[in-house]
């Protein structure tokens, strides 16, 4: 069968279901599970709402919510057409971090109404993962919703890519000896992910960032810019992507295939980093980029090349850590902790099973490995504790007595 046939067969019947965790085989079980026994936890929660984390699945349940306006590379295909993607997100939550997740597709595009719907649903969940909601309204929805609820909200299309590429950038800076405050970064694609990446790079200390959208360079005085783009407008004479690429230390592509030429690559600074993340075909292929020069570090969104930027390295473990300390929000400190944890893990010896899964005999830290592999089980034990610790440090965790080493050991019992 070809890819289409295999994919349709894989998705037939849906990809997620519900498992019952407690016994329900006898009359006594039924008495406890439902009436009259269920009244007791209800009364306990009525007296103290926080006990919902103890007596229900709220502590391990995330809502994956989308309006279907920016689904993968497919665009505004509608809520119901985006359901296979949201189901897939739920699968990844469970597979990688044992977080229960349920997809909710909203047939609604008004941002204020989406906020109100999500706010009304919030008591059910321990966290909300916003997904595939188009820019610029995604920024408004995330901010407004987080202000309205006391559970963590994250739009993964923004922050997931930012966290993982930041981890890669941290390690490339170490490999090349460059300093964040001295490099020039060019971002092609100024949607949700591109803007979030640029903001996170600024938090890393990067000062010279040039954003490029479908109309060219986003420069000061261009006019008709959203507030998010205006905030990132550069003081530059560059007007095209080719102009911007001259002397650049990093190129981040979140746009479309083929927009970067070999001449552009040749015009970059020594030892550049290229994260060409357009899928399925990147802005420039690794083959073409490396043919232009061999001193670069290359990453894509694909699994068949080194340095894959895959959001599954982020969101399951970020929510795992946030849920386990009952965080009320996801802070910049928590995102940065996740990026540093991923960067640090890439410098550790890689287990044989990870090498085998990657189809190679050995993997070592360096230009061909600056980001951990998605199927490296250790990501859970590095990222979730770092996020949980940061939540406590930032004062957004309801769990106060946090023991990081004890928490690491508890994670080993999840699977």
C-alpha positions in Angstrom: 0.0 0.0 0.0 1.1 3.6 -0.6 1.3 6.2 2.1 -2.3 7.4 1.6 -3.7 3.9 1.9 -1.6 3.1 5.0 -2.5 6.4 6.6 -6.2 6.0 6.0 -6.1 2.4 7.4 -4.2 3.7 10.5 -6.7 6.4 11.2 -9.8 4.3 10.5 -12.0 4.1 13.6 -10.1 6.9 15.4 -6.9 6.7 17.4 -7.9 7.2 21.0 -10.4 5.6 23.4 -11.2 5.5 27.1 -9.9 2.9 29.5 -11.5 2.3 32.9 -8.9 2.5 35.7 -11.0 1.3 38.6 -12.9 -2.0 39.0 -16.5 -2.2 37.8 -17.4 -5.8 37.9 -19.7 -6.2 40.9 -22.7 -4.6 42.4 -20.4 -3.2 45.1 -18.1 -1.7 42.5 -21.2 0.0 40.9 -22.2 1.4 44.3 -18.8 3.0 44.6 -18.4 4.1 41.0 -21.8 5.7 40.8 -24.8 6.1 43.1 -24.8 6.3 46.1 -21.0 6.2 46.7 -20.1 8.9 44.2 -21.8 11.5 46.4 -19.0 11.4 48.9 -16.2 12.7 46.6 -18.7 15.2 45.2 -19.3 16.7 48.6 -15.6 16.7 49.4 -14.9 18.7 46.2 -17.8 21.0 46.8 -16.2 21.9 50.1 -12.7 22.3 48.6 -12.5 22.5 44.8 -8.8 21.6 44.9 -9.8 18.0 45.9 -10.9 17.5 42.2 -7.2 16.8 41.6 -7.3 14.0 44.1 -10.7 12.4 43.4 -11.0 12.8 39.6 -8.7 12.6 36.6 -8.3 16.4 36.4 -4.7 16.1 37.5 -3.8 14.1 34.4 -6.1 15.4 31.7 -5.4 17.9 29.0 -7.8 19.3 26.4 -6.5 19.6 22.9 -8.6 22.4 21.5 -8.6 23.7 17.9 -10.8 25.7 15.5 -9.2 24.2 12.5 -8.0 27.4 11.0 -4.3 26.6 10.7 -4.0 22.8 10.5 -0.4 21.6 9.7 0.4 22.8 6.2 -3.2 22.4 5.1 -4.5 25.8 6.3 -8.1 26.6 7.2 -9.7 23.2 6.6 -12.3 23.5 9.3 -12.8 22.0 12.7 -14.0 18.5 11.8 -11.3 18.1 9.1 -8.6 18.9 11.7 -9.9 16.2 14.1 -7.4 13.5 13.0 -4.5 15.9 13.9 -6.0 16.7 17.3 -6.5 13.0 18.0 -2.9 12.4 17.0 -1.8 15.1 19.5 -3.7 13.1 22.2 -1.9 9.9 21.2 1.5 11.7 21.6 0.5 13.0 25.0 -0.2 9.5 26.2 2.6 7.7 24.4 5.4 10.0 25.5 4.4 11.3 28.9 1.3 9.2 30.0 -0.8 12.3 30.0 -4.5 11.6 29.2 -5.7 14.1 26.5 -8.9 14.5 24.7 -9.5 16.5 21.5 -12.2 19.1 21.2 -12.8 20.7 17.8 -14.7 24.0 17.9 -17.0 25.0 15.1 -16.4 28.6 16.1 -13.9 31.2 14.8 -14.7 34.3 16.9 -11.8 34.6 19.3 -13.8 35.9 22.2 -16.3 33.1 21.8 -13.5 30.6 21.7 -12.1 32.0 25.0 -15.6 31.8 26.6 -16.1 28.2 25.5 -12.7 27.2 26.7 -13.2 29.0 30.0 -16.5 27.1 30.5 -14.7 23.8 29.8 -11.8 24.5 32.1 -13.1 22.8 35.3 -12.8 19.5 33.5 -9.2 19.7 32.7 -5.8 20.2 34.3 -4.4 22.0 31.3 -5.4 23.3 27.8 -3.3 22.7 24.7 -4.4 25.1 22.0 -3.6 23.7 18.6 -3.7 24.8 14.9 -5.3 28.2 15.5 -4.3 30.8 13.0 -2.3 34.0 13.7 -2.8 36.7 14.9 -5.9 35.6 16.8 -4.0 32.7 18.4 -2.0 35.3 20.4 -5.1 37.0 21.7 -6.9 33.7 22.5 -3.9 32.3 24.5 -3.4 35.5 26.5 -7.0 36.1 27.2 -7.8 32.5 28.1 -4.8 32.2 30.5 -6.0 35.4 32.2 -9.4 33.7 32.7 -8.5 30.3 34.1 -6.2 28.9 36.8 -4.8 26.0 34.7 -1.9 26.1 32.3 -2.7 27.1 28.7 -0.2 26.7 25.9 -0.5 27.2 22.1 1.9 24.6 21.0 2.3 25.8 17.5 3.9 28.9 19.0 5.9 27.7 21.9 6.8 24.1 21.0 8.9 25.1 18.0 10.4 28.0 20.0 11.5 25.8 22.8 13.1 23.1 20.7 14.9 25.4 18.3 16.1 27.4 21.3 17.7 24.2 22.6 19.4 23.6 19.3 20.6 27.2 19.1 22.0 27.0 22.6 24.1 23.9 21.6 25.2 25.4 18.3 26.5 28.5 20.1 28.5 26.1 22.3 29.8 24.1 19.3 30.8 27.2 17.3 31.9 29.4 20.2 29.5 32.2 19.2 27.7 34.5 21.6 23.9 35.0 21.5 24.3 38.8 21.8 26.6 38.9 18.8 24.7 36.8 16.2 22.3 37.7 13.4 19.2 35.6 13.1 16.9 35.6 10.1 13.4 34.1 10.5 11.4 33.3 7.3 7.8 33.0 8.2 6.1 35.4 10.7 3.1 33.4 11.8 2.6 32.1 15.3 5.7 29.9 15.5 8.0 32.4 13.9 7.0 35.2 16.2 7.3 32.9 19.3 10.7 31.7 18.2 12.0 35.3 17.8 10.7 36.3 21.2 12.3 33.3 22.8 15.6 34.0 21.1 15.5 37.6 22.4 15.1 36.1 25.9 18.3 34.0 25.2 20.1 37.3 24.5 19.9 37.5 20.7 19.6 41.2 19.7 19.8 41.2 15.9 16.7 39.4 14.5 15.2 40.0 11.1 11.8 38.7 10.4 10.6 38.0 6.8 7.0 37.4 5.8 5.3 37.0 2.4 5.8 40.7 1.6 9.5 40.7 2.5 11.5 42.0 5.5 9.5 43.3 8.4 11.3 46.6 8.9 10.6 49.7 11.0 8.2 52.0 9.2 6.8 49.3 6.8 3.2 50.0 8.0 0.1 47.8 8.2 1.8 45.5 10.7 0.1 43.6 13.5 1.2 44.5 17.0 3.3 41.3 17.2 5.1 42.1 13.9 5.6 45.7 14.9 7.3 44.6 18.1 9.8 42.6 16.0 10.3 45.1 13.2 14.0 45.5 12.5 16.0 48.7 11.9 17.5 47.5 8.6 18.0 48.4 5.0 17.3 44.8 4.0 14.1 44.3 2.0 14.3 40.8 0.7 15.1 37.4 2.2 18.3 37.4 0.1 19.3 40.8 1.6 18.6 39.6 5.1 20.6 36.4 4.7 23.9 38.2 4.0 26.1 37.7 7.0 23.4 35.9 9.0 24.6 33.4 11.6 21.2 31.6 11.8 18.3 31.0 9.4 15.0 29.7 10.8 12.5 28.6 8.1 8.9 28.4 9.0 7.6 29.3 5.5 7.6 27.2 2.4 9.8 24.9 0.3 12.5 26.2 -1.9 12.7 29.9 -0.8 16.4 29.6 0.1 19.0 29.3 -2.6 22.6 28.0 -2.4 23.7 31.5 -3.1 21.9 32.7 0.0 23.6 30.0 2.1 27.0 31.0 0.7 26.3 34.6 1.8 25.9 33.6 5.5 28.5 34.1 8.2 31.0 31.3 9.0 29.6 28.2 10.8 26.0 29.1 10.3 23.0 27.3 11.6 20.1 26.5 9.2 16.8 25.2 10.7 14.7 24.7 7.5 11.4 23.5 9.0 8.8 23.8 6.2 7.1 20.4 5.9 7.2 18.1 4.1 9.8 19.9 2.0 12.2 22.4 3.7 13.1 25.8 2.5 16.4 24.2 1.3 17.3 20.6 1.4 20.2 19.4 3.5 21.9 18.1 0.4 21.7 21.5 -1.4 22.7 23.4 1.7 25.7 21.2 2.5 26.8 21.2 -1.2 27.0 25.0 -0.9 29.2 24.9 2.2 30.2 22.2 4.7 30.7 24.4 7.8 27.0 24.7 8.7 24.7 22.9 11.2 21.6 21.8 9.5 18.2 20.8 10.9 14.8 20.2 9.4 11.3 19.0 10.6 11.9 15.6 9.0 12.9 12.4 10.7 15.1 11.2 7.8 17.7 13.9 8.5 19.8 14.8 11.5 18.7 17.4 14.0 15.0 16.9 13.6 13.0 19.7 15.2 9.9 17.8 16.5 7.4 19.4 18.9 6.9 16.0 20.5 10.2 16.8 22.4 8.3 19.6 24.2 4.6 19.6 24.8 4.0 16.2 26.5 6.8 16.8 29.0 6.0 20.4 29.6 2.4 19.6 30.5 3.6 16.6 32.5 5.7 18.8 34.7 3.1 21.5 34.9 0.3 19.0 35.8 2.4 17.3 38.5 2.9 20.5 40.5 -0.6 21.8 39.7 0.8 24.8 37.8 -1.7 27.6 37.2 0.1 28.8 34.0 3.1 28.1 31.9 5.6 30.8 32.4 8.6 32.0 30.3 10.8 30.5 32.9 9.2 27.1 32.4 9.6 27.3 28.7 13.3 28.3 29.1 13.9 25.5 31.6 12.6 23.0 29.0 14.9 24.4 26.3 17.9 24.2 28.6 17.0 20.6 29.7 16.8 19.5 26.1 20.1 21.2 25.3 21.8 19.6 28.3 20.4 16.1 27.4 21.9 16.3 23.9 25.4 16.4 25.5 24.9 13.2 27.4 26.0 9.8 26.1 23.3 8.4 23.8 22.0 4.9 24.8 22.3 2.0 22.3 18.5 1.6 22.0 18.2 5.3 20.8 21.0 4.8 18.3 19.3 1.6 17.0 16.0 3.3 16.7 17.8 6.0 14.6 19.4 3.4 12.4 23.0 4.2 13.4 25.7 2.6 15.5 26.7 5.7 17.4 25.5 9.3 18.1 27.7 12.0 19.6 27.1 15.6 20.5 28.2 17.8 17.6 27.0 19.5 14.5 25.0 16.4 13.4 23.4 16.0 16.9 22.4 19.2 18.8 18.8 18.1 19.6 17.8 14.9 21.4 16.0 12.2 19.4 12.1 12.1 19.8 12.2 8.5 20.9 14.8 9.1 23.6 12.9 8.1 26.8 15.2 10.2 28.9 13.5 13.4 27.6 10.7 12.7 30.1 13.1 12.5 33.0 15.0 15.7 32.0 12.3 18.1 30.8 9.4 17.4 33.1 11.4 17.8 36.3 13.0 21.0 34.9 9.6 22.4 34.0 8.1 21.4 37.4 11.0 23.0 39.3 10.7 26.2 37.3 6.9 26.4 38.0 7.7 26.2 41.8 10.5 28.8 41.4 8.2 31.1 39.5 5.5 30.9 42.1 2.8 29.3 39.9 2.7 25.8 41.4 0.1 24.9 43.9 2.4 22.0 45.1 4.9 23.7 47.4 7.0 20.9 48.8 8.7 19.8 45.6 11.6 17.3 45.7 13.1 17.2 42.2 15.0 13.9 42.7 12.0 12.2 44.3 9.9 13.5 41.4 12.4 12.0 38.8 12.0 8.6 40.5 8.2 8.8 40.4 8.3 9.4 36.7 10.0 6.1 36.2 6.8 4.4 37.4 4.6 6.0 34.7 5.3 3.2 32.1 
